[in-house]
């Protein structure tokens, strides 16, 4: 029992150290949510995932591993996901961060996050990653807001920084600490 309390206390301290700032309900200057997590950070204003985004998600490896026998990707409902509008580029075109709403998509202390930008042809997947938390930052690269993710194991904490390269987000910095 003492060991469980100690482990819980250590995990709580690590989480607070990792986050470095309050997460619950954090919003950007524009009032939209900019921090997303697999736990403790609910989507403040969920939106239904549009059909063109759903078609892309149905083809991703994360989603395909959850198909049951004889289930086609086209059978995957929008209820497997939750979306949140975010403005990555400018105020005119709302982009989308998508999180899993189906437990099958969750990993061991990580979950997939998908970031979509709106284009003239519809939504385009610009980042797909499995982490614990994702934060859309104020800093920009090629007009789009930078993204930071983090995840932890029992012995390390990893922070990844992504910048938009004109087509999609690419990893520009990785920091792993004990």
C-alpha positions as a printed NumPy array, in Angstrom:
array([[  0.   ,   0.   ,   0.   ],
       [  2.818,   2.424,   0.856],
       [  4.526,   1.528,  -2.433],
       [  1.326,   2.339,  -4.37 ],
       [  0.997,   5.724,  -2.66 ],
       [  4.655,   6.501,  -3.359],
       [  4.288,   5.506,  -7.009],
       [  1.159,   7.648,  -7.348],
       [  2.884,  10.611,  -5.703],
       [  5.935,  10.254,  -7.969],
       [  3.742,   9.985, -11.066],
       [  1.789,  13.084, -10.006],
       [  4.965,  15.073,  -9.425],
       [  6.356,  13.931, -12.79 ],
       [  3.132,  14.928, -14.536],
       [  3.153,  18.384, -12.97 ],
       [  6.847,  18.827, -13.807],
       [  6.263,  17.65 , -17.368],
       [  3.311,  19.913, -17.96 ],
       [  5.031,  22.888, -16.4  ],
       [  1.794,  24.852, -16.434],
       [ -1.915,  24.232, -15.85 ],
       [ -3.514,  22.203, -18.589],
       [ -7.193,  22.084, -17.696],
       [ -9.097,  24.345, -20.059],
       [ -5.987,  26.157, -21.313],
       [ -6.762,  28.283, -24.319],
       [ -4.733,  30.361, -26.707],
       [ -5.063,  34.118, -27.013],
       [ -7.871,  33.608, -29.528],
       [ -9.873,  31.648, -26.961],
       [ -9.517,  28.302, -28.695],
       [ -8.082,  25.264, -26.973],
       [ -4.368,  24.786, -27.635],
       [ -3.475,  21.924, -25.251],
       [ -4.709,  18.378, -25.758],
       [ -3.993,  15.256, -23.765],
       [ -4.946,  11.638, -23.624],
       [ -6.212,  12.187, -20.081],
       [ -7.083,  15.125, -17.814],
       [ -7.411,  17.53 , -20.765],
       [-10.878,  17.145, -22.275],
       [-11.733,  18.707, -25.595],
       [-13.45 ,  21.906, -24.491],
       [-15.6  ,  22.372, -27.601],
       [-15.772,  19.056, -29.467],
       [-16.77 ,  19.02 , -33.113],
       [-17.908,  16.143, -35.284],
       [-15.088,  14.903, -37.49 ],
       [-15.935,  15.789, -41.13 ],
       [-16.327,  13.002, -43.665],
       [-13.169,  13.893, -45.643],
       [-11.109,  13.708, -42.42 ],
       [-12.819,  10.456, -41.472],
       [-11.822,   8.938, -44.832],
       [ -8.159,   9.778, -44.124],
       [ -8.332,   8.439, -40.554],
       [ -9.834,   5.154, -41.752],
       [ -6.599,   4.492, -43.681],
       [ -4.134,   5.113, -40.831],
       [ -2.327,   2.211, -39.183],
       [ -3.548,   3.221, -35.72 ],
       [ -7.149,   2.876, -36.824],
       [ -6.712,  -0.209, -39.004],
       [ -5.354,  -2.18 , -36.03 ],
       [ -8.729,  -1.746, -34.291],
       [-10.8  ,  -3.328, -37.034],
       [-12.674,  -6.428, -36.001],
       [-12.864,  -9.529, -38.16 ],
       [-14.839,  -8.83 , -41.353],
       [-15.082,  -5.139, -40.545],
       [-14.258,  -2.797, -43.403],
       [-12.531,   0.538, -42.819],
       [-15.651,   2.229, -44.203],
       [-17.56 ,   0.806, -41.198],
       [-15.555,   2.92 , -38.741],
       [-17.904,   5.595, -37.366],
       [-17.101,   9.213, -36.583],
       [-17.828,   8.382, -32.924],
       [-14.356,   6.762, -32.721],
       [-12.888,  10.295, -32.786],
       [-13.333,  13.74 , -31.321],
       [-12.272,  16.884, -33.132],
       [-11.33 ,  20.359, -31.971],
       [-11.06 ,  23.425, -34.192],
       [ -7.709,  25.185, -34.131],
       [ -6.31 ,  28.003, -36.239],
       [ -2.837,  26.946, -37.347],
       [ -2.336,  29.487, -40.141],
       [ -4.745,  32.37 , -39.831],
       [ -8.171,  33.376, -38.554],
       [-10.078,  32.542, -41.744],
       [ -9.687,  28.798, -42.072],
       [-10.308,  26.568, -39.054],
       [ -8.002,  23.573, -38.969],
       [ -8.542,  20.47 , -36.845],
       [ -6.897,  18.458, -34.073],
       [ -8.369,  14.963, -33.766],
       [ -8.103,  12.68 , -30.736],
       [ -9.298,   9.11 , -30.261],
       [-12.631,   8.488, -28.55 ],
       [-12.364,   4.689, -28.867],
       [-10.337,   2.891, -26.18 ],
       [ -8.911,   0.514, -28.765],
       [ -6.853,   3.4  , -30.14 ],
       [ -5.12 ,   4.093, -26.827],
       [ -1.647,   2.783, -26.101],
       [  0.354,   2.428, -22.91 ],
       [  0.388,   6.035, -21.664],
       [  0.103,   7.373, -25.233],
       [ -2.623,   8.03 , -27.769],
       [ -2.615,   8.998, -31.424],
       [ -3.159,  12.642, -32.308],
       [ -3.907,  13.815, -35.816],
       [ -3.519,  17.408, -36.993],
       [ -5.266,  18.494, -40.187],
       [ -4.99 ,  21.742, -42.096],
       [ -7.776,  23.034, -44.292],
       [ -6.875,  23.511, -47.943],
       [ -8.87 ,  24.474, -51.033],
       [ -9.303,  20.717, -51.686],
       [-10.46 ,  19.875, -48.153],
       [ -8.546,  18.724, -45.105],
       [ -4.988,  17.423, -45.342],
       [ -3.193,  15.369, -42.657],
       [ -0.075,  17.308, -41.604],
       [  0.916,  15.49 , -38.387],
       [  0.174,  12.033, -37.009],
       [  1.847,  11.058, -33.753],
       [  1.267,   8.879, -30.71 ],
       [  2.134,  10.787, -27.508],
       [  0.647,  11.715, -24.14 ],
       [  0.02 ,  15.423, -24.77 ],
       [  0.074,  17.879, -27.654],
       [  0.337,  21.67 , -27.444],
       [ -0.14 ,  24.127, -30.311],
       [  2.317,  26.947, -29.642],
       [  2.236,  30.667, -30.453],
       [  5.518,  30.562, -32.422],
       [  5.25 ,  30.058, -36.177],
       [  7.158,  28.463, -39.035],
       [  6.152,  29.089, -42.651],
       [  3.038,  30.823, -41.331],
       [  1.803,  27.867, -39.26 ],
       [  1.923,  27.574, -35.49 ],
       [  4.587,  25.267, -34.067],
       [  3.583,  22.119, -32.175],
       [  5.131,  20.524, -29.106],
       [  4.382,  17.042, -27.788],
       [  5.508,  15.13 , -24.77 ],
       [  5.35 ,  11.665, -23.333],
       [  6.93 ,   9.844, -20.441],
       [  8.029,   6.384, -19.482],
       [  8.977,   5.164, -16.021],
       [ 12.498,   6.535, -16.517],
       [ 12.419,   9.278, -19.169],
       [ 10.426,  12.254, -20.371],
       [ 10.586,  13.178, -24.058],
       [  9.581,  16.491, -25.58 ],
       [  9.3  ,  16.806, -29.366],
       [  9.104,  20.14 , -31.208],
       [  7.591,  20.308, -34.705],
       [  7.674,  23.086, -37.272],
       [  5.681,  23.387, -40.471],
       [  7.904,  22.949, -43.537],
       [  5.389,  24.221, -46.098],
       [  3.667,  20.839, -46.571],
       [  3.552,  19.157, -43.189],
       [  5.008,  19.251, -39.7  ],
       [  8.514,  17.908, -39.272],
       [ 10.452,  17.116, -36.135],
       [ 12.997,  19.853, -35.429],
       [ 13.99 ,  19.184, -31.83 ],
       [ 13.934,  16.192, -29.509],
       [ 14.797,  16.391, -25.831],
       [ 14.851,  13.35 , -23.545],
       [ 15.427,  13.776, -19.825],
       [ 15.471,  11.379, -16.875]])
